[in-house]
């Protein structure tokens, strides 16, 4: 189960990206410069910089805010207690874990499927071998019975009609 401290930034990022990348006027965030972090971040298009204590419109032209605007350690977006650098690292690790888990599941499914088909083929081969063995045993029994009948009726020698064939 996900920790609520991780879930909230993820949800803010997912739901806020649409707003962040949409066209908006840059003056709304700058009007909140005299406020605190919580009031600034109530608007998802705003970025709070602790170093300068200013509210800035999130720079949508660059995915990450440039260092000259606000260092990542001091940038806050979505939550005041989590800096932007930790948010990026957390989301990257979470994404990596999800990708690795998907690849492991994919590998296991493919391996199990191949293992199952190999087992099926081995079972079919065993059944075919059993059938072949039974057929050979029946042939040997039939020859013995025919030889017994031939010897009983005195036909054990060469067939007298074979020279006409």
C-alpha positions as CSV (number, residue, x, y, z in Angstrom):
1,X,0.0,0.0,0.0
2,X,1.3,3.5,-0.9
3,X,2.3,5.9,1.7
4,X,0.1,9.0,1.7
5,X,3.2,11.3,1.7
6,X,4.1,9.8,-1.7
7,X,0.6,9.4,-3.1
8,X,-0.3,13.1,-2.7
9,X,2.6,14.5,-4.7
10,X,2.0,11.9,-7.4
11,X,-1.6,12.8,-7.6
12,X,-0.8,16.5,-7.6
13,X,1.7,16.0,-10.4
14,X,-0.7,13.9,-12.5
15,X,-3.7,16.2,-12.1
16,X,-1.6,19.4,-12.2
17,X,0.3,18.7,-15.4
18,X,-2.7,19.5,-17.5
19,X,-3.0,22.9,-15.8
20,X,0.7,23.6,-15.8
21,X,1.1,23.0,-19.5
22,X,-2.0,25.0,-20.4
23,X,-1.8,28.6,-21.4
24,X,-2.3,30.9,-18.5
25,X,-1.6,34.5,-17.6
26,X,1.7,35.0,-15.7
27,X,0.4,37.7,-13.4
28,X,-1.8,35.5,-11.2
29,X,1.2,34.0,-9.4
30,X,3.2,37.2,-9.1
31,X,0.2,38.8,-7.3
32,X,0.8,36.2,-4.5
33,X,4.4,37.3,-3.8
34,X,3.5,38.9,-0.5
35,X,1.8,35.7,0.8
36,X,3.2,32.4,2.1
37,X,3.9,29.1,0.5
38,X,0.5,27.6,1.1
39,X,-1.4,30.4,-0.5
40,X,1.0,30.4,-3.5
41,X,0.7,26.7,-4.1
42,X,-3.1,26.8,-3.9
43,X,-2.8,27.7,-7.6
44,X,-1.2,24.7,-9.4
45,X,0.4,26.9,-12.0
46,X,2.5,28.6,-9.3
47,X,6.0,27.7,-8.0
48,X,7.2,28.9,-4.5
49,X,10.8,29.7,-4.1
50,X,12.0,29.6,-0.5
51,X,15.3,31.3,-1.2
52,X,13.7,34.4,-2.6
53,X,10.3,33.9,-0.8
54,X,8.5,34.6,-4.0
55,X,5.6,33.1,-5.9
56,X,6.5,32.5,-9.6
57,X,4.5,31.2,-12.5
58,X,5.8,27.8,-13.4
59,X,8.0,28.0,-16.5
60,X,6.2,25.7,-18.9
61,X,8.7,26.2,-21.7
62,X,11.3,24.3,-19.6
63,X,10.1,21.2,-17.9
64,X,12.2,21.8,-14.8
65,X,12.6,25.4,-13.4
66,X,16.0,26.8,-14.3
67,X,18.5,27.2,-11.5
68,X,18.7,31.0,-12.0
69,X,15.0,31.2,-11.4
70,X,15.0,29.1,-8.3
71,X,17.3,26.2,-7.3
72,X,15.6,22.8,-7.2
73,X,16.3,22.4,-3.5
74,X,14.4,25.6,-2.7
75,X,11.6,25.2,-5.3
76,X,8.2,24.0,-4.0
77,X,5.4,22.9,-6.2
78,X,2.3,21.1,-5.0
79,X,3.4,20.7,-1.4
80,X,5.3,23.1,0.8
81,X,7.1,20.5,2.8
82,X,8.5,18.6,-0.3
83,X,11.1,20.3,-2.5
84,X,11.1,19.8,-6.2
85,X,14.3,17.8,-6.2
86,X,12.9,15.1,-3.9
87,X,9.6,15.1,-5.8
88,X,11.5,14.3,-9.1
89,X,13.7,11.6,-7.4
90,X,10.6,10.0,-5.8
91,X,8.6,9.9,-9.0
92,X,11.7,8.6,-11.0
93,X,12.2,5.8,-8.5
94,X,8.5,5.0,-8.4
95,X,8.4,4.9,-12.3
96,X,11.6,2.7,-12.3
97,X,10.0,0.3,-9.9
98,X,6.8,0.1,-11.9
99,X,8.8,-0.6,-15.1
100,X,11.0,-3.2,-13.5
101,X,7.9,-4.9,-11.9
102,X,6.2,-4.9,-15.3
103,X,9.3,-6.5,-17.0
104,X,9.6,-9.1,-14.3
105,X,5.9,-10.0,-14.7
106,X,6.3,-10.2,-18.4
107,X,9.4,-12.4,-18.1
108,X,7.6,-14.7,-15.6
109,X,4.5,-15.0,-17.8
110,X,6.6,-15.8,-20.9
111,X,8.7,-18.3,-19.0
112,X,5.7,-20.0,-17.5
113,X,4.0,-20.2,-20.9
114,X,7.2,-21.8,-22.4
115,X,7.5,-24.1,-19.5
116,X,3.9,-25.2,-19.8
117,X,4.3,-25.9,-23.5
118,X,7.4,-27.9,-22.9
119,X,5.6,-29.9,-20.3
120,X,2.8,-30.5,-22.7
121,X,5.1,-31.6,-25.4
122,X,7.0,-34.0,-23.0
123,X,3.6,-35.5,-21.9
124,X,2.6,-36.0,-25.6
125,X,6.0,-37.7,-26.3
126,X,5.6,-40.0,-23.3
127,X,2.1,-41.0,-24.5
128,X,3.3,-41.6,-28.0
129,X,6.2,-43.8,-26.6
130,X,3.7,-45.8,-24.5
131,X,1.4,-46.4,-27.5
132,X,4.4,-47.5,-29.6
133,X,5.6,-49.9,-26.9
134,X,2.1,-51.4,-26.6
135,X,1.8,-51.8,-30.4
136,X,5.2,-53.6,-30.5
137,X,4.1,-55.9,-27.7
138,X,0.9,-56.8,-29.5
139,X,2.8,-57.5,-32.7
140,X,5.1,-59.9,-30.8
141,X,2.1,-61.7,-29.2
142,X,0.4,-62.0,-32.5
143,X,3.5,-63.6,-34.1
144,X,3.8,-66.0,-31.2
145,X,0.1,-67.0,-31.6
146,X,0.4,-67.4,-35.4
147,X,3.6,-69.5,-34.9
148,X,1.7,-71.7,-32.3
149,X,-1.2,-72.2,-34.7
150,X,1.2,-73.0,-37.6
151,X,3.1,-75.6,-35.5
152,X,-0.2,-77.1,-34.3
153,X,-1.5,-77.7,-37.8
154,X,2.0,-78.6,-39.2
155,X,2.4,-75.4,-41.2
156,X,5.7,-74.4,-39.6
157,X,7.8,-74.9,-42.7
158,X,8.0,-72.8,-45.7
159,X,4.6,-72.0,-47.4
160,X,4.2,-74.3,-50.4
161,X,2.4,-71.6,-52.3
162,X,5.2,-69.0,-51.9
163,X,7.0,-70.2,-55.1
164,X,3.9,-69.2,-57.2
165,X,3.9,-65.6,-55.9
